[in-house]
Each structure stands twice: as structure tokens, then as C-alpha cells.
């Protein structure tokens, strides 16, 4: 069955969370990834990728 995203926002969020988990990032500022805003996720994802 093909994955059909609920929205581009949700799909982008899931993609970023998956990327962070692959880099062993499970929390941001003490909160689970699913509890953070898309902005915080994107900022952490960008910072993590630039550091590597």
C-alpha cells in the first residue's frame, strides 16, 4: 500500500523526525521530537547536518 501523506506539513515533519532519529537525536530541549514545533525540528536538523 502506497503511503499517502495527510499534508505536506505532516510529511515534511515526519521526514525531519526520521532524519534526526537516524542521527541518534531523540529529544530537543528535554521534549520528545513529536512534541516540538516544525521550526525547532528544522533548526536542530540543520544544525546537526552542518556539524557533521
C-alpha atoms as an extended CHARMM CRD file, in Angstrom:
* protein
*
        52  EXT
         1         1  UNK       CA              0.0000000000        0.0000000000        0.0000000000  PROA      1               0.0000000000
         2         2  UNK       CA              1.3970000000        3.3780000000       -1.0030000000  PROA      2               0.0000000000
         3         3  UNK       CA              1.9210000000        5.9930000000        1.6960000000  PROA      3               0.0000000000
         4         4  UNK       CA             -0.3410000000        8.9970000000        1.1440000000  PROA      4               0.0000000000
         5         5  UNK       CA              0.6490000000       11.9230000000        3.3830000000  PROA      5               0.0000000000
         6         6  UNK       CA             -2.0690000000       13.7920000000        5.2380000000  PROA      6               0.0000000000
         7         7  UNK       CA             -0.4660000000       17.0430000000        4.1650000000  PROA      7               0.0000000000
         8         8  UNK       CA              2.8890000000       18.3570000000        3.0070000000  PROA      8               0.0000000000
         9         9  UNK       CA              3.3940000000       19.7770000000        6.5070000000  PROA      9               0.0000000000
        10        10  UNK       CA              2.8990000000       16.3840000000        8.1580000000  PROA      10              0.0000000000
        11        11  UNK       CA              5.0440000000       14.6070000000        5.5720000000  PROA      11              0.0000000000
        12        12  UNK       CA              7.8950000000       17.1130000000        5.9870000000  PROA      12              0.0000000000
        13        13  UNK       CA              7.6910000000       16.8220000000        9.7660000000  PROA      13              0.0000000000
        14        14  UNK       CA              7.8570000000       13.0120000000        9.5840000000  PROA      14              0.0000000000
        15        15  UNK       CA             10.8480000000       13.1840000000        7.2280000000  PROA      15              0.0000000000
        16        16  UNK       CA             12.7550000000       15.5210000000        9.5710000000  PROA      16              0.0000000000
        17        17  UNK       CA             11.9370000000       13.3980000000       12.6430000000  PROA      17              0.0000000000
        18        18  UNK       CA             13.1190000000       10.2680000000       10.8290000000  PROA      18              0.0000000000
        19        19  UNK       CA             16.3690000000       12.0240000000        9.8710000000  PROA      19              0.0000000000
        20        20  UNK       CA             17.0020000000       13.1440000000       13.4410000000  PROA      20              0.0000000000
        21        21  UNK       CA             16.3420000000        9.6540000000       14.8270000000  PROA      21              0.0000000000
        22        22  UNK       CA             18.8510000000        8.2500000000       12.3170000000  PROA      22              0.0000000000
        23        23  UNK       CA             21.3790000000       10.6860000000       13.8250000000  PROA      23              0.0000000000
        24        24  UNK       CA             20.5130000000        9.4800000000       17.3650000000  PROA      24              0.0000000000
        25        25  UNK       CA             18.6070000000       12.6570000000       18.2700000000  PROA      25              0.0000000000
        26        26  UNK       CA             15.5220000000       11.6990000000       20.2600000000  PROA      26              0.0000000000
        27        27  UNK       CA             14.7870000000       14.8320000000       22.3030000000  PROA      27              0.0000000000
        28        28  UNK       CA             15.0890000000       18.5820000000       21.7950000000  PROA      28              0.0000000000
        29        29  UNK       CA             15.2410000000       20.7640000000       24.9080000000  PROA      29              0.0000000000
        30        30  UNK       CA             14.0250000000       17.8410000000       27.0120000000  PROA      30              0.0000000000
        31        31  UNK       CA             10.9310000000       17.2320000000       24.8780000000  PROA      31              0.0000000000
        32        32  UNK       CA             10.1610000000       14.3180000000       22.5830000000  PROA      32              0.0000000000
        33        33  UNK       CA             10.5130000000       15.0810000000       18.8670000000  PROA      33              0.0000000000
        34        34  UNK       CA              6.7630000000       14.7640000000       18.2990000000  PROA      34              0.0000000000
        35        35  UNK       CA              6.1640000000       17.4390000000       20.9630000000  PROA      35              0.0000000000
        36        36  UNK       CA              8.3350000000       20.0670000000       19.2550000000  PROA      36              0.0000000000
        37        37  UNK       CA              7.3930000000       22.5950000000       16.6070000000  PROA      37              0.0000000000
        38        38  UNK       CA              8.3860000000       22.1690000000       12.9840000000  PROA      38              0.0000000000
        39        39  UNK       CA             10.6620000000       25.2090000000       13.3690000000  PROA      39              0.0000000000
        40        40  UNK       CA             12.5960000000       23.5970000000       16.2460000000  PROA      40              0.0000000000
        41        41  UNK       CA             12.8500000000       20.3270000000       14.3260000000  PROA      41              0.0000000000
        42        42  UNK       CA             14.1700000000       22.0580000000       11.2040000000  PROA      42              0.0000000000
        43        43  UNK       CA             16.6620000000       24.1500000000       13.1940000000  PROA      43              0.0000000000
        44        44  UNK       CA             18.0370000000       21.1010000000       15.0310000000  PROA      44              0.0000000000
        45        45  UNK       CA             18.1420000000       19.0440000000       11.8330000000  PROA      45              0.0000000000
        46        46  UNK       CA             20.0560000000       21.8020000000       10.0080000000  PROA      46              0.0000000000
        47        47  UNK       CA             22.4720000000       22.3460000000       12.9060000000  PROA      47              0.0000000000
        48        48  UNK       CA             23.1270000000       18.5900000000       13.2180000000  PROA      48              0.0000000000
        49        49  UNK       CA             23.8090000000       18.1950000000        9.4890000000  PROA      49              0.0000000000
        50        50  UNK       CA             26.1580000000       21.1870000000        9.3720000000  PROA      50              0.0000000000
        51        51  UNK       CA             28.1390000000       19.9010000000       12.3550000000  PROA      51              0.0000000000
        52        52  UNK       CA             28.8330000000       16.5920000000       10.6200000000  PROA      52              0.0000000000
